[in-house]
Amino acid sequence: MQESPQLVVNSPDAPVRKVRASANAVLAIVAVAQFMVVLDASVVNVALPSIQRDVGFSEQSLSWVLNAYTLLFGGFLLLGGRAADRLGRRRLFMAGIALFSVASLACGLSQSEATLLIARGAQGLGGAMVSPAALSIILTTFAEGSERNRALAVWGAIAGAGGAVGVLLGGVIVQVLSWRWVFFINVPIGAAVLLLAPRIVPESRAEGVRGGYDVEGATAITLGTMALVFTLIKANDWGWGSARTLAGLAVAAALLVGFVWIERRHENPLVPLRIFSNRSLAASDGTMLLLAAALFGVFFFCSLYLQQVLGYNALKTGVAYLPLTAVIMVASGAAAQLVPRVGARPLLLAGAPAVAGGLYWLSRLGEHSSYAGAVLGPMLVIAVGFGLLFVPLTLVAMSRVADEETGVAASLRNTGQQVGGSIGLAVFGTVAWTVVANSVHAQAARAAAAAARAGYPERPSQAALTAIYHHALAAGFSRAFLVASGVMLLGLIIAIVAIRVRRADLGEARF
C-alpha cells in the first residue's frame, strides 16, 4: 500500500497542522487497539469459573461480568462515533485507550463484585471511544477503492477473529497465571499504543460540523438497553407475569421510545434518523445484532459446558477453541477475496444458514457427550458461517456513507454487535437457567420418590447430586443453543428480504 495523503487537523482554536504517516502503520496500530477491545468481550469467558469462585458471583449474575462491559460499550458507541467526528478521531482514540487501560488495571485488582462490575463498565466506556474512532481513522486514511477495501477486509478479519482468539488466550493466561492477568495484559499493550499513536496516526475530523452533543440520547439508549437486559435476566426469578418484570419491560420500552423522540427533535442528534434510509446499513446492522446474540451465547455456554460438565481446565478449554479460531480467520480471509468477485449477498445467504445449522447441531449435546463427538463439528460449521458473514456485513454497512457520518455508521455497526451480545446473553441465559432449575427440581423429586419407595429416604449421595446437576446443565445449554439457532434463522430472513447490494454498488461504495 502507498502512503496516505496528508491529513489536516481543522481546529477553530489551533493552527492547521499536517501529518504524513504510512497507511500500513496506521492500520497496524488501530487494528491492535481494536483487537484488544474486541478481545475483552470474550477473553473472560474461560475465566468465568475462576472469577465466580474467587469473587463470589452466583450463576445467574455471572453473565454481568460480560454484560457490564458490552452494555456500556454498546450504549455509548453512538456518542463515541459523534465525538470522534467532531473532537478529532486520534484524540478520542487515545483518550479511550487511556481509560480502557486504567479500567483494565482496576479489573485485575478487584476484590468484590461491585468493584469488578464498575471497572468492567469503565472498560466498556473506553471501548466505546476507541472502536468508532479507530474505524473512522481507517476510512479517512485509505483512498476510496481497492486500498480501502483491503484495509476494511483486514479490519473485519481481525475484529472477527478477536472473539475466538480471546477464548484461547484467556485459557492460557488463566491456567499459567491467574484470571487477573486476563485484564493486566491490556495495560502494557495500551501503553504501547498511547506511545506510538501521536507519531503514527494522523489527526482528522469531520469538517463543518458544529453544535453540542446529544447526551440525553446517549443516556436514554444506554439506560433503556440496561433496563431491558436486567429485566430479561431477572425474569426467571421474578416470574414473567410478575409486576416487577412487566414494570421493567415498560421502563425499557419507555426509554427506548424516548430515545427515538429525542433523536427526532434534537438539533444535533446522536443518530440522525435519515441514516436509516440506507437500507443496506439498517439491514446489515440488524443482522449483525442477531449474529452477535448467537455468537456470544456460543462462547459463554460452550466455555461453561466444557469446564463444568466435561471437566476441562481453563487451558484445555482455550485449546478446544483453536479450530474455531483458525477456521474463522481462514473463512474471513476467503470472504474478503470473494466479495469483489461474487458480491456480498451470496456470502450472507451461505453464512447465515451455516451458523443456524451449527447452532442446531450444538443443541444436540448431552451430559455424556464428548468434545470430538458433539462440540468440534458444530464449532467448525459455525466458524465457517461466521467468517463468511463478518466481512461482508462490515462492507455492506459502510457502503454509501458520507465522510461526515463515518463515525456514526461505524458506531451503529458496533452497537448492534455489543447490544446484540448483551440481549442474547440475557435471553439465552434466562432460557438456560430456567431449564437447569426445572431439571434439577424434577430429577431431585424423582430420586427422592424412588429412595422412599425403596425404603432409603436418606439424602442422595454427592455423586448422585453431581450427576443430576451435570444433566441439568447440559439440558439448559442445549435449549439455549436451540433458541440461538432460531435467532440466526431470523437473521437469514433479514438478509434475504432486505440486503440486495449489487457487486457494482460495493465497488463504488465509499469504504
C-alpha positions as CSV (number, residue, x, y, z in Angstrom):
1,M,0.0,0.0,0.0
2,Q,1.1,3.6,-0.7
3,E,1.4,6.3,1.9
4,S,-1.8,8.0,2.7
5,P,-2.3,11.6,1.7
6,Q,-1.6,14.3,4.2
7,L,-4.5,14.7,6.7
8,V,-5.2,18.1,8.1
9,V,-6.3,19.0,11.6
10,N,-9.1,21.6,11.4
11,S,-9.5,23.1,14.8
12,P,-11.1,26.5,15.3
13,D,-8.6,27.4,18.1
14,A,-5.4,25.8,16.8
15,P,-3.3,26.3,13.7
16,V,-3.6,23.9,10.8
17,R,-1.1,21.1,11.2
18,K,-0.2,18.5,8.6
19,V,0.9,14.9,9.4
20,R,2.2,12.3,7.0
21,A,2.1,8.7,8.0
22,S,2.4,5.3,6.5
23,A,-1.0,3.8,5.8
24,N,0.2,0.4,6.8
25,A,1.5,1.7,10.1
26,V,-1.8,3.4,10.8
27,L,-3.8,0.3,10.0
28,A,-1.5,-1.8,12.3
29,I,-1.8,0.4,15.3
30,V,-5.6,0.9,15.2
31,A,-6.1,-2.8,14.4
32,V,-4.1,-3.7,17.5
33,A,-6.2,-1.4,19.6
34,Q,-9.5,-2.8,18.1
35,F,-8.3,-6.3,18.6
36,M,-7.7,-5.6,22.3
37,V,-11.2,-4.1,22.7
38,V,-12.9,-6.9,20.9
39,L,-10.8,-9.5,22.8
40,D,-12.0,-8.2,26.1
41,A,-15.6,-9.1,25.3
42,S,-14.7,-12.8,25.0
43,V,-11.4,-13.3,26.8
44,V,-13.1,-13.5,30.2
45,N,-15.3,-16.4,29.1
46,V,-12.8,-19.1,30.1
47,A,-12.0,-17.2,33.3
48,L,-15.6,-17.1,34.5
49,P,-15.5,-20.2,36.7
50,S,-12.3,-18.9,38.4
51,I,-13.9,-15.4,38.8
52,Q,-17.0,-17.0,40.3
53,R,-15.0,-18.9,42.9
54,D,-12.7,-16.0,43.9
55,V,-15.2,-13.1,43.8
56,G,-18.4,-15.0,44.7
57,F,-20.8,-14.5,41.8
58,S,-23.9,-16.6,41.5
59,E,-24.5,-18.5,38.3
60,Q,-27.4,-16.1,37.3
61,S,-25.3,-13.0,38.0
62,L,-22.1,-14.3,36.4
63,S,-23.2,-13.0,32.9
64,W,-22.9,-9.5,34.3
65,V,-19.1,-9.8,34.1
66,L,-19.7,-9.8,30.3
67,N,-22.8,-7.6,30.2
68,A,-21.3,-4.7,32.3
69,Y,-18.7,-4.4,29.5
70,T,-20.9,-4.9,26.5
71,L,-23.8,-2.7,27.7
72,L,-21.6,0.4,28.4
73,F,-19.7,-0.4,25.2
74,G,-22.8,-0.6,23.1
75,G,-24.7,2.1,24.8
76,F,-22.1,4.8,24.3
77,L,-20.7,3.8,21.0
78,L,-23.1,6.2,19.2
79,L,-21.9,9.1,21.3
80,G,-18.3,7.9,20.7
81,G,-18.8,8.0,17.0
82,R,-20.2,11.5,17.1
83,A,-17.4,12.7,19.4
84,A,-14.8,11.2,17.1
85,D,-16.1,13.1,14.1
86,R,-16.2,16.4,16.0
87,L,-13.4,16.4,18.6
88,G,-10.9,14.6,16.4
89,R,-10.5,10.9,15.7
90,R,-7.0,10.4,17.1
91,R,-7.8,12.5,20.1
92,L,-10.7,10.4,21.1
93,F,-8.9,7.2,20.1
94,M,-6.1,8.0,22.6
95,A,-8.5,9.1,25.4
96,G,-10.3,5.8,25.0
97,I,-7.2,3.7,25.1
98,A,-6.1,5.5,28.3
99,L,-9.4,4.9,30.0
100,F,-9.5,1.3,28.8
101,S,-6.0,0.6,30.2
102,V,-6.7,2.2,33.6
103,A,-10.0,0.3,33.9
104,S,-8.3,-3.0,33.0
105,L,-5.8,-2.4,35.8
106,A,-8.8,-1.9,38.2
107,C,-10.5,-5.1,37.0
108,G,-7.4,-7.1,37.7
109,L,-7.1,-5.6,41.2
110,S,-10.8,-6.1,42.1
111,Q,-11.8,-8.0,45.2
112,S,-15.6,-7.7,45.1
113,E,-18.5,-8.0,42.7
114,A,-19.2,-4.3,42.7
115,T,-15.6,-3.2,42.1
116,L,-15.2,-5.6,39.2
117,L,-18.5,-4.7,37.5
118,I,-17.8,-0.9,37.8
119,A,-14.4,-1.4,36.3
120,R,-15.8,-3.6,33.6
121,G,-18.3,-0.8,32.8
122,A,-15.4,1.7,32.6
123,Q,-13.6,-0.7,30.2
124,G,-16.8,-0.7,28.0
125,L,-16.9,3.1,28.1
126,G,-13.3,3.2,26.9
127,G,-14.0,0.7,24.2
128,A,-16.9,2.9,23.0
129,M,-14.5,5.7,22.5
130,V,-11.8,3.6,20.8
131,S,-13.8,1.5,18.4
132,P,-15.7,4.1,16.2
133,A,-12.6,6.4,16.2
134,A,-10.4,3.6,15.0
135,L,-12.7,2.6,12.1
136,S,-13.1,6.2,11.2
137,I,-9.3,6.6,11.1
138,I,-9.1,3.8,8.6
139,L,-11.9,5.2,6.4
140,T,-10.2,8.6,6.3
141,T,-6.7,7.3,5.9
142,F,-7.1,4.9,2.9
143,A,-8.1,6.1,-0.5
144,E,-11.5,5.1,-1.8
145,G,-11.5,1.9,-3.8
146,S,-9.3,-1.2,-3.6
147,E,-6.9,0.1,-0.9
148,R,-9.8,1.0,1.4
149,N,-11.5,-2.4,0.6
150,R,-8.3,-4.3,1.6
151,A,-7.9,-2.3,4.8
152,L,-11.5,-3.0,5.8
153,A,-11.1,-6.6,5.0
154,V,-8.1,-6.8,7.3
155,W,-10.1,-4.9,9.9
156,G,-13.0,-7.2,9.6
157,A,-10.9,-10.3,9.8
158,I,-9.1,-9.1,12.9
159,A,-12.3,-8.0,14.6
160,G,-14.0,-11.2,13.7
161,A,-11.2,-13.4,15.0
162,G,-10.8,-11.4,18.2
163,G,-13.7,-13.2,19.9
164,A,-12.4,-16.6,19.1
165,V,-8.7,-15.8,19.9
166,G,-9.9,-14.3,23.2
167,V,-11.2,-17.6,24.5
168,L,-7.9,-19.4,23.6
169,L,-5.7,-16.6,25.0
170,G,-7.9,-16.5,28.2
171,G,-7.4,-20.2,28.8
172,V,-3.7,-19.9,28.5
173,I,-3.5,-16.9,30.8
174,V,-5.8,-18.3,33.5
175,Q,-4.0,-21.6,33.6
176,V,-0.5,-20.3,33.6
177,L,-1.0,-17.1,35.7
178,S,-4.5,-16.3,37.0
179,W,-7.8,-14.7,35.9
180,R,-6.5,-11.3,37.0
181,W,-3.9,-11.3,34.2
182,V,-6.7,-11.5,31.6
183,F,-7.1,-7.8,32.5
184,F,-3.5,-6.9,33.4
185,I,-2.2,-7.8,29.9
186,N,-4.1,-4.9,28.5
187,V,-2.0,-2.3,30.4
188,P,1.3,-2.7,28.5
189,I,-0.5,-3.0,25.2
190,G,-2.4,0.2,25.9
191,A,0.7,2.0,27.0
192,A,2.5,1.0,23.7
193,V,-0.5,2.2,21.6
194,L,-0.5,5.5,23.5
195,L,3.2,5.9,22.9
196,L,3.1,5.2,19.2
197,A,-0.3,6.8,18.2
198,P,0.9,10.5,18.2
199,R,3.9,9.5,16.0
200,I,1.9,7.4,13.5
201,V,-1.8,8.2,13.4
202,P,-2.8,11.5,11.7
203,E,-5.5,13.6,13.2
204,S,-8.7,14.2,11.3
205,R,-12.2,15.4,12.0
206,A,-15.4,16.0,10.0
207,E,-15.4,19.5,8.6
208,G,-18.2,21.9,9.1
209,V,-19.8,20.0,12.0
210,R,-20.8,22.3,14.9
211,G,-23.1,22.1,17.8
212,G,-23.4,20.2,21.1
213,Y,-23.6,16.6,22.0
214,D,-26.7,14.5,22.4
215,V,-26.0,13.4,25.9
216,E,-29.7,12.9,26.5
217,G,-30.0,10.5,23.6
218,A,-26.9,8.5,24.8
219,T,-28.3,8.3,28.3
220,A,-31.7,7.2,27.1
221,I,-30.4,4.4,24.8
222,T,-28.0,3.1,27.4
223,L,-30.4,3.1,30.3
224,G,-33.1,1.6,28.1
225,T,-30.9,-1.2,27.0
226,M,-29.6,-1.9,30.5
227,A,-33.2,-1.9,31.8
228,L,-34.2,-4.4,29.1
229,V,-31.2,-6.7,29.7
230,F,-31.6,-6.6,33.5
231,T,-35.3,-7.4,33.3
232,L,-34.7,-10.3,31.0
233,I,-32.0,-11.7,33.3
234,K,-34.2,-11.3,36.4
235,A,-37.4,-12.5,34.8
236,N,-36.6,-16.1,35.7
237,D,-36.5,-15.2,39.4
238,W,-39.4,-12.7,39.4
239,G,-41.7,-14.6,37.0
240,W,-42.6,-13.5,33.5
241,G,-46.0,-12.3,34.5
242,S,-44.9,-10.6,37.8
243,A,-45.4,-6.9,38.4
244,R,-41.6,-6.3,38.6
245,T,-41.0,-8.0,35.2
246,L,-43.8,-6.0,33.5
247,A,-42.6,-2.8,35.1
248,G,-39.0,-3.4,34.0
249,L,-40.1,-4.1,30.4
250,A,-42.3,-1.0,30.5
251,V,-39.4,1.2,31.7
252,A,-37.1,-0.2,29.0
253,A,-39.8,0.4,26.3
254,A,-40.4,4.0,27.5
255,L,-36.6,4.8,27.5
256,L,-36.1,3.3,24.0
257,V,-39.2,5.2,22.6
258,G,-37.9,8.3,24.4
259,F,-34.6,7.9,22.6
260,V,-36.3,8.0,19.2
261,W,-38.3,11.0,20.3
262,I,-35.1,12.8,21.4
263,E,-33.4,12.0,18.1
264,R,-36.3,13.4,16.1
265,R,-36.1,16.7,17.9
266,H,-32.5,17.2,18.8
267,E,-30.6,19.8,16.9
268,N,-27.5,17.6,16.7
269,P,-28.9,14.1,17.2
270,L,-26.8,11.2,18.3
271,V,-28.2,9.2,15.4
272,P,-29.6,11.2,12.5
273,L,-32.6,9.1,11.7
274,R,-32.1,9.8,8.0
275,I,-29.2,7.4,8.1
276,F,-31.6,4.5,8.2
277,S,-32.9,5.4,4.7
278,N,-29.8,3.5,3.7
279,R,-31.5,0.1,3.7
280,S,-28.2,-1.8,3.4
281,L,-26.9,-0.2,6.6
282,A,-30.1,-0.8,8.5
283,A,-30.4,-4.5,7.4
284,S,-26.8,-5.3,7.9
285,D,-26.7,-3.8,11.4
286,G,-29.8,-5.8,12.3
287,T,-28.2,-9.0,11.0
288,M,-25.1,-8.2,13.0
289,L,-27.1,-7.7,16.1
290,L,-28.7,-11.2,15.7
291,L,-25.3,-12.8,14.8
292,A,-23.7,-11.3,17.9
293,A,-26.5,-12.5,20.1
294,A,-26.0,-16.0,18.8
295,L,-22.2,-16.0,18.9
296,F,-21.9,-14.5,22.4
297,G,-24.1,-17.4,23.6
298,V,-21.8,-19.9,21.9
299,F,-18.7,-18.6,23.7
300,F,-20.4,-18.2,27.1
301,F,-22.2,-21.6,27.2
302,C,-19.6,-23.6,25.4
303,S,-17.0,-22.4,27.9
304,L,-19.2,-23.4,30.8
305,Y,-20.1,-26.7,29.3
306,L,-16.5,-27.7,28.7
307,Q,-15.4,-26.8,32.2
308,Q,-18.4,-27.6,34.3
309,V,-19.8,-30.6,32.5
310,L,-16.8,-32.2,30.7
311,G,-14.4,-31.2,33.4
312,Y,-11.9,-29.3,31.3
313,N,-9.4,-26.9,32.9
314,A,-9.0,-23.4,31.6
315,L,-6.1,-24.2,29.3
316,K,-7.8,-27.2,27.8
317,T,-10.9,-25.1,27.2
318,G,-8.9,-22.5,25.4
319,V,-7.1,-25.1,23.2
320,A,-10.6,-26.5,22.4
321,Y,-11.4,-23.2,20.7
322,L,-8.3,-23.3,18.5
323,P,-10.0,-24.9,15.5
324,L,-12.8,-22.4,15.7
325,T,-10.2,-19.5,15.7
326,A,-8.3,-20.9,12.7
327,V,-11.4,-21.5,10.6
328,I,-12.9,-18.1,11.4
329,M,-9.6,-16.5,10.2
330,V,-9.5,-18.6,7.0
331,A,-13.1,-18.1,6.2
332,S,-12.9,-14.3,6.8
333,G,-9.9,-14.1,4.5
334,A,-11.7,-16.1,1.9
335,A,-14.8,-13.9,2.2
336,A,-12.6,-10.8,1.7
337,Q,-11.3,-12.3,-1.6
338,L,-14.8,-13.4,-2.7
339,V,-16.7,-10.2,-2.1
340,P,-15.2,-8.3,-5.2
341,R,-16.0,-11.4,-7.3
342,V,-19.4,-12.6,-6.3
343,G,-20.7,-9.7,-4.2
344,A,-21.9,-9.7,-0.6
345,R,-25.3,-11.3,-0.9
346,P,-24.2,-14.8,-1.8
347,L,-21.9,-14.9,1.1
348,L,-24.6,-13.7,3.5
349,L,-27.0,-16.3,2.2
350,A,-24.5,-19.0,2.7
351,G,-23.1,-17.8,6.1
352,A,-26.4,-17.3,8.0
353,P,-27.7,-20.9,7.4
354,A,-24.3,-22.3,8.3
355,V,-24.4,-20.5,11.7
356,A,-28.0,-21.6,12.3
357,G,-27.3,-25.2,11.3
358,G,-24.2,-25.3,13.5
359,L,-26.1,-24.0,16.5
360,Y,-28.9,-26.6,16.0
361,W,-26.2,-29.3,15.8
362,L,-24.7,-28.0,19.0
363,S,-28.1,-28.2,20.7
364,R,-27.9,-32.0,20.5
365,L,-25.2,-32.2,23.1
366,G,-25.8,-34.0,26.4
367,E,-24.0,-34.6,29.8
368,H,-22.2,-37.7,28.4
369,S,-21.2,-36.1,25.0
370,S,-17.6,-35.7,24.1
371,Y,-15.8,-32.7,22.6
372,A,-15.0,-34.6,19.4
373,G,-18.4,-36.0,19.0
374,A,-20.7,-33.1,19.9
375,V,-18.7,-29.9,20.1
376,L,-16.0,-29.8,17.5
377,G,-18.1,-30.4,14.4
378,P,-20.7,-27.7,15.2
379,M,-18.0,-25.3,16.1
380,L,-16.3,-25.7,12.7
381,V,-19.7,-25.2,10.9
382,I,-20.4,-22.1,13.0
383,A,-16.9,-20.7,12.3
384,V,-17.3,-21.1,8.5
385,G,-20.6,-19.2,8.7
386,F,-19.3,-16.5,11.0
387,G,-16.3,-15.9,8.7
388,L,-18.5,-15.7,5.6
389,L,-20.7,-13.1,7.4
390,F,-18.5,-10.8,9.2
391,V,-16.5,-9.1,6.4
392,P,-19.5,-8.7,4.0
393,L,-21.7,-7.3,6.8
394,T,-19.0,-4.7,7.6
395,L,-18.6,-3.7,3.9
396,V,-22.4,-3.5,3.3
397,A,-22.9,-1.4,6.5
398,M,-20.4,1.2,5.4
399,S,-21.5,1.4,1.8
400,R,-22.6,4.9,0.5
401,V,-21.8,6.5,3.9
402,A,-20.8,10.2,3.7
403,D,-17.4,11.1,5.3
404,E,-19.1,13.3,7.9
405,E,-21.1,10.3,9.1
406,T,-18.5,7.6,9.1
407,G,-18.2,7.7,12.9
408,V,-21.9,7.3,13.4
409,A,-22.1,4.5,10.8
410,A,-19.2,2.7,12.4
411,S,-20.6,3.0,15.9
412,L,-24.1,1.8,14.7
413,R,-22.5,-1.3,13.4
414,N,-20.5,-1.9,16.6
415,T,-23.6,-1.0,18.7
416,G,-25.5,-3.7,17.0
417,Q,-22.8,-6.2,17.8
418,Q,-22.4,-5.3,21.5
419,V,-26.0,-4.7,22.4
420,G,-27.0,-7.8,20.5
421,G,-24.5,-9.8,22.5
422,S,-25.9,-8.5,25.8
423,I,-29.5,-9.1,24.8
424,G,-28.5,-12.6,23.5
425,L,-26.8,-13.5,26.8
426,A,-29.8,-12.2,28.7
427,V,-32.4,-14.2,26.7
428,F,-30.3,-17.4,26.3
429,G,-29.3,-17.2,29.9
430,T,-32.9,-16.9,31.1
431,V,-33.8,-19.9,28.9
432,A,-30.8,-22.0,30.1
433,W,-31.1,-21.3,33.8
434,T,-34.8,-21.9,33.8
435,V,-34.3,-25.3,32.2
436,V,-31.5,-26.0,34.6
437,A,-33.6,-25.2,37.7
438,N,-36.6,-27.1,36.4
439,S,-34.5,-30.1,35.6
440,V,-32.7,-30.2,39.0
441,H,-36.0,-30.0,40.8
442,A,-37.7,-32.7,38.7
443,Q,-34.7,-35.1,39.0
444,A,-34.3,-34.5,42.7
445,A,-38.0,-35.2,43.2
446,R,-37.8,-38.4,41.2
447,A,-34.7,-39.5,43.1
448,A,-36.4,-38.8,46.5
449,A,-39.5,-40.6,45.5
450,A,-37.5,-43.7,44.3
451,A,-35.5,-43.7,47.5
452,A,-38.7,-43.5,49.6
453,R,-40.3,-46.4,47.7
454,A,-37.1,-48.5,48.3
455,G,-37.1,-47.7,52.0
456,Y,-34.0,-45.5,51.8
457,P,-35.2,-41.9,52.4
458,E,-31.8,-40.5,53.2
459,R,-30.2,-37.7,51.2
460,P,-28.8,-38.6,47.8
461,S,-25.0,-39.0,47.6
462,Q,-22.7,-36.3,46.4
463,A,-22.1,-38.3,43.2
464,A,-25.8,-38.5,42.5
465,L,-26.2,-34.8,43.1
466,T,-23.3,-34.0,40.7
467,A,-24.8,-36.3,38.0
468,I,-28.2,-34.5,38.4
469,Y,-26.5,-31.1,38.1
470,H,-24.5,-32.1,35.0
471,H,-27.6,-33.4,33.3
472,A,-29.4,-30.2,34.1
473,L,-26.6,-28.0,32.8
474,A,-26.4,-29.9,29.6
475,A,-30.2,-29.7,29.1
476,G,-30.2,-26.0,29.8
477,F,-27.3,-25.2,27.5
478,S,-28.8,-27.4,24.8
479,R,-32.1,-25.4,24.9
480,A,-30.1,-22.1,24.7
481,F,-28.3,-23.2,21.6
482,L,-31.7,-24.3,20.0
483,V,-33.1,-20.8,20.6
484,A,-29.9,-19.2,19.2
485,S,-30.4,-21.3,16.1
486,G,-33.9,-19.8,15.7
487,V,-32.4,-16.3,16.1
488,M,-30.0,-16.9,13.3
489,L,-32.8,-18.1,11.0
490,L,-34.4,-14.6,11.6
491,G,-31.1,-13.1,10.5
492,L,-31.2,-15.2,7.3
493,I,-34.7,-13.8,6.6
494,I,-33.5,-10.3,7.0
495,A,-30.6,-11.0,4.6
496,I,-32.9,-12.5,2.0
497,V,-35.6,-9.8,2.2
498,A,-33.6,-6.6,2.9
499,I,-30.0,-6.9,1.7
500,R,-29.7,-6.5,-2.0
501,V,-26.4,-4.8,-2.6
502,R,-25.0,-5.4,-6.0
503,R,-21.4,-6.1,-6.6
504,A,-21.1,-2.9,-8.6
505,D,-22.5,-1.0,-5.6
506,L,-19.8,-2.3,-3.4
507,G,-17.2,-1.4,-5.9
508,E,-18.5,2.2,-5.9
509,A,-19.1,2.5,-2.2
510,R,-17.1,4.9,0.0
511,F,-15.2,2.3,2.1
